[in-house]
Amino acid sequence: MLVHAIYIVIAYLIDRIIGDPRSLPHPVVIIGKSISLLEKAIRSIIVKERYLKLAGLLFPLLIAGGSYLIVALLLYGLNQLNHVLAVIAEIWLISTTIATKGLADAGLEVFRHLKNQDVRAARKSLGMIVGRDTENLEESEISRGAVETVAENIVDAIISPLCFALIGGAPLAMLYRAVNTLDSMVGYKNEKYQNLGWASARLDDLLNYLPARLTVGMMLLASWMKRLDIAGAWKMMKRDARLHPSPNSGYPEATIAGALQIQLGGTNYYFGVPSERAKMGEPLRYIEANDIFRTVTIMKTTSTICVILFIVISIVVEMVLK
C-alpha cells in the first residue's frame, strides 16, 4: 500500500503540473472509442429492446474488465523487461485517471470570461463541460453550472480514482475510470439507454458510494482551512445531499453549497426541455463568478488533503503490519 501511495503522490503532482497533454495518447479516449464500437456491435446484433438489458452487462464486463486486464498485463510485461520502466508507466497511467488540473482549468476558464464580462464566451466554455443548454444563461446561472460541475467532479475525477489507485494501483484505477466513462456515455435513464446502460450506471454508483462520503470529510477540512462556513456545509450536506438524483453527487454539491452559503440546483434546460433539480443549500446570497474560484480552491485543497491522508494511512498500515 505504501508503494501505491508514493506512486499516487508523484502521479498527483504530474497531473497538477502537466495535466493531460494533447500530444500524448490518453487511455480515456481509447476507452470511449471502445464503448462506441461495442454499442454499435450490440445494437446491430440485438434488435429487440427487452434483450438489451442483458446485453448491458457486456459493458462493465468487457470495457471495465478489459481495461483492468490490459493495464495489468502491460505492467507485468514491462516489469519483466525493466522494473523502472514499469514504475514510470504505472505512475503515468495513474495520472491519466485523475483530472485535477483539467477540472480546475475548465472552471477557471468560465470564471475568467465572467470577470472579463464576456458572457457569451463564458456560456460557450460552460457548454464544453455540462450537458445543459447554456445559450441563454445569465451570469448567476453560468456560475451555478460551473460550481455544480466542479463540486460534483471532486469525487468522480479525483477522490475515487485515487482511492482505487491506493487499493490496487493503476489497473484498479483504470477500471474505475472505465466505469465512470461508461456512466457518462451510456448510463442515462432515458429511452435510448435505460436498458443498455443500467449495469454501467449501477456499477458507477456502487464504486463512488464510499469515496463520495469520504470526500465530505475532506471538503469540510478544506472549508475550515479556507475559513468558509463549515457548520453550514455540514448542515446542508446532512439535509440536502440525498435530494440529488444521484446517490453520490449530492454530497459534494450540498457541502459546497453550505460552505459558500449559496443555493445550488433549480431549473436546467436540456435541448429546450426544462428539468427541475432539487435545490441544495440556502440562498443566503446570490451566486457570483467568485464562487467558481472558491470552489476550485476547495477542490484543490481537498485533493491535497486526500493525497496526504493516503500517505499517512499507508505509513500507519506499514508500521502495524511490521
MIVEX-861843 format. One record per atom (N, C-alpha, C): x, y negated, z. Coordinates in steps of 0.05 Angstrom, whole numbers, padded with zeros to 5 digits, always signed. Atoms other than C-alpha are relative to their C-alpha. Layout:
<recs>
XYZ...
</recs>
This chain:
<recs>
+00016+00024+00000+00000+00000+00000+00017-00025+00000-00017+00023-00001+00057-00048+00016+00012-00006-00028-00010+00004+00028+00086-00037-00054-00021-00014-00017+00022+00012+00016+00019-00054-00085-00004-00030+00009+00004+00027-00010+00014-00116-00041+00022-00019-00011-00022+00016+00012+00082-00140-00065-00005-00005-00030+00007+00003+00028+00061-00128-00137-00022-00022-00003+00023+00019+00001-00003-00168-00122+00011-00029+00003-00011+00027-00005+00037-00228-00096+00013-00010-00026-00014+00008+00025+00080-00230-00159-00020-00005-00022+00020+00003+00021+00021-00219-00205-00017-00025+00004+00016+00024-00006-00019-00273-00170+00015-00026-00007-00016+00024+00006+00038-00323-00177+00003-00003-00031-00001+00001+00029+00044-00305-00251-00026-00012-00011+00026+00010+00009-00030-00318-00260-00003-00029+00006+00003+00028-00008-00028-00383-00222+00017-00019-00017-00019+00018+00015+00031-00410-00262-00004+00002-00030+00002-00004+00029+00022-00379-00331-00028+00005-00010+00027-00007+00009-00049-00353-00334+00001+00022-00021+00001-00020+00022-00066-00315-00398+00009-00013-00026-00010+00011+00026-00022-00338-00456-00013+00013-00024+00014-00010+00023-00058-00331-00521+00018+00016-00019-00019-00013+00017+00005-00306-00554+00004+00030+00007-00002-00027-00009+00003-00242-00513-00026+00015-00002+00025-00015+00001-00048-00186-00523-00012+00003+00027+00014-00001-00026-00100-00186-00467-00017+00026+00001+00016-00025-00002-00129-00119-00443-00030-00004-00001+00029+00005+00000-00198-00151-00433-00011-00003-00028+00008+00003+00028-00201-00168-00507-00004+00028-00012+00002-00028+00011-00187-00095-00524-00024+00014+00012+00023-00013-00013-00239-00072-00473-00026-00010-00012+00024+00012+00013-00290-00120-00503-00006+00011-00027+00003-00012+00027-00278-00094-00573-00009+00029+00001+00007-00029-00004-00283-00022-00548-00030+00002+00008+00028+00000-00009-00350-00038-00515-00018-00004-00025+00016+00006+00024-00377-00068-00580-00001+00024-00019-00001-00023+00017-00355-00007-00620-00016+00023+00011+00015-00021-00013-00385+00041-00570-00030-00005-00002+00028+00007+00003-00451+00004-00571-00011+00005-00028+00009-00005+00028-00455+00006-00647-00002+00030-00005+00001-00029+00004-00439+00081-00646-00025+00012+00013+00023-00010-00014-00493+00095-00594-00026-00007-00014+00025+00009+00013-00546+00054-00629-00004+00013-00028+00002-00013+00026-00530+00087-00696-00009+00029+00002+00006-00028-00005-00539+00156-00666-00027+00004+00013+00025-00002-00016-00596+00145-00616-00019-00021-00009+00020+00018+00010-00658+00115-00645-00022-00005+00021+00021+00002-00019-00709+00129-00591+00009-00014+00026-00007+00016-00022-00708+00079-00534+00003+00016+00026+00000-00015-00026-00721+00130-00479+00026+00015+00004-00025-00014-00003-00655+00165-00493+00024-00019+00005-00021+00019-00004-00615+00101-00487+00009-00002+00030-00006+00002-00028-00618+00103-00411+00021+00021+00007-00020-00021-00005-00580+00169-00410+00026-00007-00014-00024+00008+00015-00532+00142-00463+00015-00022+00014-00012+00022-00014-00519+00082-00418+00022+00010+00019-00021-00011-00017-00477+00128-00374+00027+00002-00014-00025-00002+00015-00426+00132-00430+00018-00024+00003-00016+00025-00002-00404+00060-00420+00019+00002+00024-00020-00002-00022-00375+00068-00349+00018+00024-00002-00016-00024+00002-00351+00139-00364+00023-00004-00020-00020+00002+00021-00314+00123-00429+00016-00026+00002-00014+00025-00001-00297+00049-00421+00016-00004+00026-00013+00004-00025-00282+00044-00347+00020+00023+00006-00017-00023-00004-00255+00115-00341+00023+00000-00019-00021+00001+00020-00216+00107-00405+00021-00021+00007-00019+00022-00007-00185+00041-00381+00019+00010+00023-00016-00011-00022-00162+00075-00317+00021+00020-00010-00018-00022+00010-00133+00135-00353+00022-00011-00018-00020+00011+00019-00097+00095-00407+00022-00015+00016-00020+00015-00016-00063+00049-00356+00016+00019+00017-00015-00020-00017-00045+00107-00310+00020+00015-00017-00019-00015+00017-00014+00146-00368+00022-00017-00010-00021+00018+00009+00022+00085-00394+00021-00005+00021-00020+00004-00021+00054+00071-00327+00016+00025+00007-00015-00025-00005+00071+00144-00317+00022+00004-00021-00020-00003+00022+00105+00146-00385+00023-00020+00002-00021+00020-00003+00143+00081-00373+00018+00007+00023-00016-00007-00024+00165+00106-00305+00020+00023-00006-00018-00022+00008+00195+00168-00338+00024-00011-00015-00022+00012+00016+00236+00122-00383+00017-00018+00017-00015+00019-00017+00255+00067-00334-00019-00011+00021+00017+00008-00022+00226+00052-00266-00005-00030+00001+00003+00029+00000+00239-00023-00271-00019-00009-00021+00019+00006+00022+00202-00026-00337-00028+00006+00008+00026-00007-00010+00143+00009-00305-00011-00020+00020+00007+00020-00020+00143-00040-00247-00008-00027-00013+00006+00025+00014+00144-00100-00294-00027+00002-00014+00025-00005+00014+00087-00070-00335-00024-00001+00019+00022-00001-00019+00045-00057-00273-00007-00028+00011+00005+00028-00009+00054-00128-00247-00014-00016-00021+00013+00015+00021+00036-00157-00314-00029+00008-00004+00027-00010+00004-00025-00113-00321-00019-00009+00023+00016+00010-00022-00050-00133-00251-00006-00030-00005+00005+00028+00005-00041-00206-00270-00021-00005-00021+00021+00003+00020-00087-00196-00330-00028+00005+00010+00026-00006-00011-00143-00172-00285-00011-00023+00017+00009+00023-00016-00146-00238-00246+00001-00025-00017+00002+00023+00017-00162-00306-00273-00002-00026+00017+00000+00024-00017-00146-00359-00220+00005-00025-00017-00007+00023+00017-00113-00407-00270-00022-00006-00021+00020+00004+00021-00164-00395-00325-00026-00012+00012+00025+00010-00013-00223-00407-00277+00004-00029+00009-00005+00027-00009-00191-00469-00248+00001-00019-00024-00002+00017+00024-00174-00497-00317-00027-00006-00012+00027+00003+00012-00245-00485-00342-00017-00020+00016+00015+00018-00017-00276-00520-00283+00010-00029-00001-00012+00026+00000-00227-00578-00283-00003-00014-00027+00005+00013+00026-00237-00590-00357-00027-00014+00000+00027+00013-00002-00311-00604-00344+00002-00024+00018-00003+00022-00019-00291-00647-00284+00013-00024-00013-00014+00022+00013-00242-00689-00326-00018-00015-00020+00018+00013+00019-00293-00702-00380-00021-00017+00014+00020+00016-00015-00344-00726-00329+00013-00024+00012-00014+00024-00012-00293-00771-00295+00007-00020-00022-00005+00018+00023-00278-00800-00364-00026-00010-00013+00027+00008+00009-00353-00810-00373-00006+00010-00028+00006-00012+00026-00353-00765-00434-00019+00024+00005+00020-00020-00007-00417-00727-00420-00003+00021-00023+00002-00018+00023-00420-00697-00490+00022+00022+00001-00022-00019-00002-00351-00665-00482-00003+00019+00024+00005-00016-00024-00370-00641-00412-00020+00021-00005+00020-00020+00008-00432-00607-00439+00012+00023-00016-00012-00020+00018-00391-00572-00492+00019+00018+00016-00018-00016-00016-00338-00549-00442-00015+00019+00019+00016-00017-00017-00391-00523-00394-00012+00023-00016+00012-00020+00017-00424-00486-00452+00018+00023-00006-00019-00022+00005-00360-00446-00460+00002+00020+00022-00003-00017-00023-00365-00416-00391-00027+00009+00013+00026-00008-00010-00440-00409-00378-00018+00009-00023+00019-00009+00020-00498-00376-00414-00023-00018-00005+00023+00018+00002-00549-00430-00402+00003-00021-00022-00002+00023+00019-00566-00486-00451+00012-00024+00014-00014+00024-00012-00522-00547-00439-00004-00025-00015+00001+00023+00018-00540-00594-00496-00013-00025+00012+00014+00024-00010-00586-00639-00456+00004-00005+00030-00005+00003-00029-00557-00634-00385+00012-00027+00007-00011+00024-00011-00543-00696-00345+00023+00007+00018-00025-00004-00016-00481-00705-00301-00004+00018+00024+00004-00016-00024-00511-00675-00238-00005+00030-00007+00005-00027+00008-00535-00613-00275+00025+00013-00012-00025-00010+00010-00469-00605-00311+00018+00008+00023-00016-00006-00024-00434-00609-00244-00010+00025+00014+00012-00024-00014-00482-00558-00214+00008+00025-00015-00007-00023+00015-00468-00510-00271+00029+00008+00004-00028-00006-00003-00393-00516-00263+00006+00011+00028-00004-00009-00027-00396-00509-00187-00010+00029+00004+00011-00027-00002-00440-00447-00192+00018+00021-00013-00017-00019+00015-00395-00414-00244+00026+00005+00015-00025-00004-00014-00331-00426-00206-00004+00015+00026+00005-00014-00025-00361-00404-00140-00006+00029-00004+00008-00027+00005-00392-00341-00168+00024+00017-00008-00023-00015+00010-00327-00320-00203+00023+00002+00019-00021-00004-00020-00285-00326-00140+00001+00030+00006+00001-00029-00005-00309-00254-00128+00009+00015-00025-00004-00016+00024-00311-00227-00199+00028-00002-00012-00025+00005+00014-00247-00259-00226+00025+00001+00017-00024+00001-00017-00202-00259-00165-00001+00021+00022-00001-00017-00024-00220-00224-00100-00004+00029-00006+00006-00028+00006-00250-00160-00128+00024+00014-00014-00024-00013+00012-00192-00144-00176+00024+00002+00018-00022-00002-00019-00142-00160-00121-00005+00023+00020+00007-00022-00018-00179-00112-00074+00007+00027-00012-00005-00025+00013-00176-00056-00124+00029+00005-00007-00029-00002+00005-00104-00071-00142+00015+00009+00026-00012-00008-00025-00086-00064-00068-00004+00029+00006+00006-00028-00005-00120+00003-00064+00013+00019-00019-00009-00019+00021-00099+00034-00130+00017-00011-00021-00018+00012+00019-00052-00012-00166-00014-00008-00026+00011+00009+00025-00061-00032-00239-00022+00018-00012+00021-00017+00012-00102+00029-00261-00028-00006+00012+00026+00005-00012-00157+00016-00210-00010-00029-00004+00007+00027+00006-00155-00059-00221-00011-00003-00028+00010+00000+00027-00164-00047-00295-00027+00013-00003+00027-00013+00000-00222+00000-00282-00021-00020+00009+00019+00021-00009-00255-00056-00243-00005-00021-00022+00003+00020+00021-00242-00106-00299-00017+00010-00023+00016-00012+00021-00272-00058-00349-00030+00000+00008+00028-00001-00009-00335-00050-00307-00012-00028+00000+00010+00027-00001-00341-00125-00298-00005-00011-00029+00003+00008+00028-00332-00136-00373-00025+00014-00012+00025-00014+00008-00386-00083-00386-00025-00015+00010+00023+00014-00011-00433-00120-00340-00006-00026-00015+00004+00026+00014-00421-00186-00376-00009+00004-00029+00008-00004+00028-00434-00154-00444-00025+00016-00004+00024-00017+00004-00488-00101-00434-00017+00002+00025+00015-00004-00025-00512-00109-00362-00023-00019+00004+00022+00019-00002-00571-00154-00378-00027+00015+00005+00027-00012-00005-00642-00140-00353-00020-00010-00020+00018+00008+00021-00674-00156-00420-00008+00024-00016+00011-00022+00016-00709-00114-00472+00022+00015-00015-00021-00013+00016-00645-00101-00511+00018+00018+00017-00020-00015-00016-00602-00076-00453-00011+00012+00026+00010-00010-00026-00648-00056-00396+00004+00030+00003-00005-00029-00002-00638+00018-00413+00030+00006-00006-00028-00006+00007-00569+00017-00446+00020-00010+00020-00020+00012-00017-00536-00027-00395-00004+00004+00030+00006-00002-00029-00567-00005-00329+00023+00012+00016-00022-00013-00015-00509+00040-00308+00023-00019+00004-00022+00019-00002-00458-00014-00322-00006-00021+00021+00008+00021-00019-00497-00066-00282+00000+00011+00028+00001-00012-00027-00508-00019-00223+00028+00004+00011-00027-00005-00009-00435+00000-00220+00015-00025+00007-00012+00026-00006-00413-00072-00223-00010-00011+00027+00011+00008-00026-00460-00088-00165+00013+00015+00023-00012-00017-00021-00431-00030-00125+00029-00007+00005-00029+00007-00004-00358-00048-00137+00004-00027+00012-00003+00027-00011-00369-00121-00118-00013-00003+00027+00015+00003-00025-00410-00106-00056+00017-00008+00024-00017+00007-00022-00355-00106-00004+00018-00025-00005-00016+00024+00005-00309-00157-00038-00016-00026+00002+00016+00024-00002-00366-00207-00042-00004-00009+00028+00004+00007-00028-00377-00204+00032+00027-00006+00014-00027+00008-00011-00302-00206+00048+00007-00028-00009-00006+00027+00011-00298-00268+00004-00012-00022+00017+00013+00020-00017-00346-00304+00050+00018-00008+00023-00018+00006-00023-00298-00299+00109+00024-00016-00009-00023+00015+00011-00240-00324+00066-00009-00028-00008+00010+00026+00008-00283-00381+00039-00006-00018+00025+00005+00015-00025-00303-00401+00110+00026-00011+00011-00026+00009-00009-00230-00405+00130+00011-00022-00018-00009+00021+00019-00214-00445+00067-00015-00025+00004+00017+00023-00005-00272-00492+00082+00009-00015+00025-00010+00012-00024-00245-00503+00152+00026-00014-00005-00026+00012+00006-00176-00517+00125-00003-00026-00016+00005+00024+00016-00204-00568+00077-00020-00020+00013+00017+00018-00017-00247-00600+00132-00028-00004-00013+00027+00001+00010-00313-00583+00099-00019+00011+00021+00021-00007-00020-00378-00563+00134+00000+00031+00003-00002-00029-00004-00360-00492+00158-00026+00010+00012+00025-00009-00013-00423-00488+00202-00022+00001-00021+00021+00000+00021-00467-00507+00143+00005+00022-00020-00007-00022+00018-00430-00457+00099-00010+00027+00011+00009-00025-00013-00444-00400+00148-00031+00001+00001+00029+00000-00002-00516-00421+00158-00014+00005-00027+00013-00003+00026-00533-00427+00084+00006+00028-00012-00006-00027+00009-00498-00361+00069-00020+00020+00012+00018-00018-00014-00540-00325+00121-00029-00003-00010+00028+00006+00007-00604-00359+00099-00006+00005-00030+00007+00001+00028-00599-00362+00023+00014+00020-00018-00015-00018+00018-00548-00311-00004-00017+00021-00013+00016-00022+00011-00600-00257-00013-00022-00009-00019+00020+00010+00019-00645-00303-00054+00010+00002-00029-00012-00002+00027-00598-00297-00113-00009+00026-00013+00008-00025+00014-00620-00246-00166+00022+00022+00001-00022-00019-00003-00551-00214-00160+00004+00007+00029-00004-00007-00029-00538-00175-00095+00027-00010+00011-00026+00009-00009-00468-00205-00093+00006-00030-00005-00007+00028+00008-00464-00273-00129-00010-00021+00019+00011+00020-00018-00507-00308-00078+00017-00006+00024-00017+00004-00024-00455-00300-00023+00020-00023-00004-00018+00023+00004-00401-00346-00052-00014-00025-00007+00014+00024+00008-00452-00393-00082-00014-00014+00024+00013+00012-00024-00492-00403-00018+00021-00011+00019-00021+00009-00018-00427-00410+00021+00010-00027-00009-00010+00025+00010-00401-00465-00024-00021-00022+00001+00021+00020-00002-00469-00500-00024-00001-00011+00028+00000+00009-00028-00468-00503+00052+00025-00016+00007-00025+00013-00006-00395-00524+00055+00000-00029-00012+00001+00026+00013-00407-00582+00006-00025-00016+00006+00025+00014-00007-00475-00600+00034-00017-00008-00024+00015+00004+00024-00508-00593-00034-00020+00023-00004+00018-00021+00006-00563-00551-00064+00005+00011-00028-00005-00013+00026-00549-00501-00120-00026+00015-00008+00024-00014+00009-00599-00463-00162-00020-00020-00012+00020+00018+00013-00662-00491-00195-00007+00010-00027+00009-00007+00027-00685-00492-00267+00023+00000-00020-00018-00003+00022-00639-00467-00322-00015+00006-00025+00013-00006+00026-00656-00462-00396+00018+00019-00016-00014-00018+00017-00636-00404-00439-00014+00002-00027+00012+00001+00027-00649-00413-00514-00027-00014+00001+00024+00017-00002-00701-00465-00495-00021+00010+00019+00019-00012-00018-00737-00420-00446+00008-00005+00029-00008+00006-00028-00738-00444-00373+00001+00026+00017-00003-00022-00019-00714-00396-00319+00005-00012+00027-00002+00011-00027-00723-00411-00245+00018+00017+00017-00018-00013-00018-00666-00393-00199-00005-00009+00028+00004+00007-00028-00674-00392-00124+00020-00022+00008-00017+00022-00009-00647-00455-00091+00015+00009+00025-00017-00007-00022-00589-00446-00043+00013-00025+00011-00011+00024-00012-00567-00498+00007-00020-00022+00003+00018+00024-00005-00598-00564+00030+00010-00023-00017-00008+00023+00016-00598-00625-00016+00006-00024+00017-00006+00023-00018-00565-00670+00035+00012-00023-00016-00009+00021+00017-00535-00709-00023-00001+00011-00029+00000-00008+00028-00533-00708-00099+00026+00013-00008-00025-00013+00010-00484-00662-00134+00014-00019-00019-00016+00018+00017-00428-00701-00167+00024+00015-00011-00023-00013+00013-00367-00687-00210+00021+00008+00019-00021-00007-00020-00321-00687-00150-00005+00027+00014+00006-00026-00012-00357-00625-00125+00012+00023-00016-00014-00020+00016-00326-00587-00183+00028+00003+00010-00028+00000-00010-00257-00607-00159+00002+00013+00027+00000-00011-00026-00274-00589-00088-00004+00031-00001+00005-00029+00003-00300-00520-00110+00025+00014-00010-00024-00011+00011-00237-00507-00150+00021+00002+00022-00019+00001-00022-00196-00527-00089-00006+00023+00020+00008-00022-00018-00235-00478-00045+00007+00027-00013-00007-00025+00015-00226-00424-00099+00030+00006+00003-00029-00004-00001-00150-00433-00100+00008+00007+00029-00007-00005-00028-00146-00435-00024-00009+00028+00009+00011-00027-00007-00190-00373-00017+00018+00022-00012-00017-00020+00013-00147-00334-00067+00027+00002+00014-00026+00000-00014-00083-00354-00030-00003+00015+00027+00006-00014-00025-00114-00331+00036-00002+00030-00004+00003-00028+00006-00132-00265+00004+00026+00014-00004-00026-00011+00005-00062-00252-00020+00017+00003+00026-00015-00001-00026-00031-00269+00048-00012+00021+00018+00013-00020-00017-00083-00227+00084+00007+00029-00009-00006-00026+00010-00068-00167+00039+00029+00008+00008-00028-00006-00008+00007-00173+00054+00001+00007+00029+00000-00005-00029-00006-00176+00129-00012+00028+00006+00013-00026-00004-00054-00116+00126+00019+00023-00008-00018-00021+00010-00003-00076+00085+00023+00004+00019-00022-00002-00019+00053-00091+00134-00009+00014+00026+00011-00013-00024+00010-00071+00194-00005+00030-00005+00005-00028+00007-00012-00006+00159+00026+00015-00002-00026-00012+00004+00060+00009+00141+00013+00006+00028-00012-00003-00027+00082-00001+00214-00015+00022+00015+00016-00020-00015+00025+00042+00241+00007+00028-00010-00006-00026+00012+00040+00099+00192+00028+00010+00008-00027-00008-00008+00113+00099+00213+00001+00009+00029
</recs>
